Amino acid sequence: MNTQHKKNRITILVVFAMSIIPFGIAWYLADNPGKIKLGTNKGDLITPPLTTELTDFSGHDSFSAENINELKGHWILINLMPKAQCAQACQDGLYKTQQISLMMGKDIARIRRLAVIFNQADQPLPKQWQDDARLLKTVPSLKLRETLAKIVSNTEEGGLLVMDPLGNLMMKYAPGYDPYNVRNDLSKLLRISQIG
């Protein structure tokens, strides 16, 4: 009888623990959401997404000014250029976005590349990027500069932002990112996207 009584107690304690422990874990994760990474994306989601307007971008050169409407309805890979000259990290970022767009295969028509030039020097880009017919070069409005300052450092070069076809900045990658990770994230977004 005594053995049966102990077994019943253990059963009751196990059932009690099984019902309380999940609530305790849920409560802990609700208070500490940064402790667990959900999803399979490699970039950092910008939550909430930051909205931009087409008027926040003005063409840095005549080619970009004529084709600025290409930003509407496309997924945009954005390279930020906060300094007067495009250093090695900046050039690596531009090269990576060029390679990412080529890796996208049949989806290349859904993607545009954009260099946002903060300092309007006469020659902010090396010649190879000035002549790149698939790279739009723009100058941000004051409002856009303030928006970008919320998510990236003013001195950060070589990073990447992803903008959706509605003009929302929704994902960012730190300098030194792996272009294959961006390609994988972008492939998923394009596969499920009903826009752009």
Secondary structure as the mmCIF struct_conf table of DSSP 4:
data_model
#
loop_
_struct_conf.conf_type_id
_struct_conf.id
_struct_conf.beg_label_comp_id
_struct_conf.beg_label_asym_id
_struct_conf.beg_label_seq_id
_struct_conf.end_label_comp_id
_struct_conf.end_label_asym_id
_struct_conf.end_label_seq_id
HELX_RH_AL_P HELX_RH_AL_P1 ASN A 2 ASP A 31
HELX_RH_3T_P HELX_RH_3T_P1 PRO A 33 LYS A 35
BEND BEND1 ILE A 36 ILE A 36
BEND BEND2 GLY A 39 THR A 40
BEND BEND3 LYS A 42 GLY A 43
STRN STRN1 ASP A 44 THR A 51
HELX_RH_3T_P HELX_RH_3T_P2 LEU A 54 ASP A 56
STRN STRN2 PHE A 57 GLY A 59
BEND BEND4 HIS A 60 ASP A 61
HELX_RH_AL_P HELX_RH_AL_P2 SER A 62 GLU A 66
TURN_TY1_P TURN_TY1_P1 ASN A 67 ASN A 67
HELX_RH_3T_P HELX_RH_3T_P3 ILE A 68 LEU A 71
TURN_TY1_P TURN_TY1_P2 LYS A 72 GLY A 73
BEND BEND5 HIS A 74 HIS A 74
STRN STRN3 TRP A 75 MET A 81
BEND BEND6 LYS A 83 GLN A 85
HELX_RH_AL_P HELX_RH_AL_P3 GLN A 88 MET A 103
TURN_TY1_P TURN_TY1_P3 MET A 104 MET A 104
HELX_RH_3T_P HELX_RH_3T_P4 GLY A 105 ARG A 110
STRN STRN4 ILE A 111 ILE A 117
BEND BEND7 PHE A 118 ASN A 119
BEND BEND8 ASP A 122 ASP A 122
BEND BEND9 LEU A 125 LEU A 125
HELX_RH_AL_P HELX_RH_AL_P4 LYS A 127 GLN A 130
TURN_TY1_P TURN_TY1_P4 ASP A 131 ASP A 131
TURN_TY1_P TURN_TY1_P5 ALA A 133 ARG A 134
STRN STRN5 LEU A 135 PRO A 140
HELX_RH_AL_P HELX_RH_AL_P5 LEU A 142 ALA A 149
TURN_TY1_P TURN_TY1_P6 LYS A 150 ILE A 151
BEND BEND10 VAL A 152 VAL A 152
TURN_TY1_P TURN_TY1_P7 ASN A 154 THR A 155
BEND BEND11 GLY A 158 GLY A 158
STRN STRN6 LEU A 160 MET A 163
TURN_TY1_P TURN_TY1_P8 PRO A 165 LEU A 166
BEND BEND12 GLY A 167 GLY A 167
STRN STRN7 ASN A 168 TYR A 173
TURN_TY1_P TURN_TY1_P9 PRO A 175 GLY A 176
HELX_RH_AL_P HELX_RH_AL_P6 PRO A 179 ILE A 192
BEND BEND13 GLN A 194 GLN A 194
#
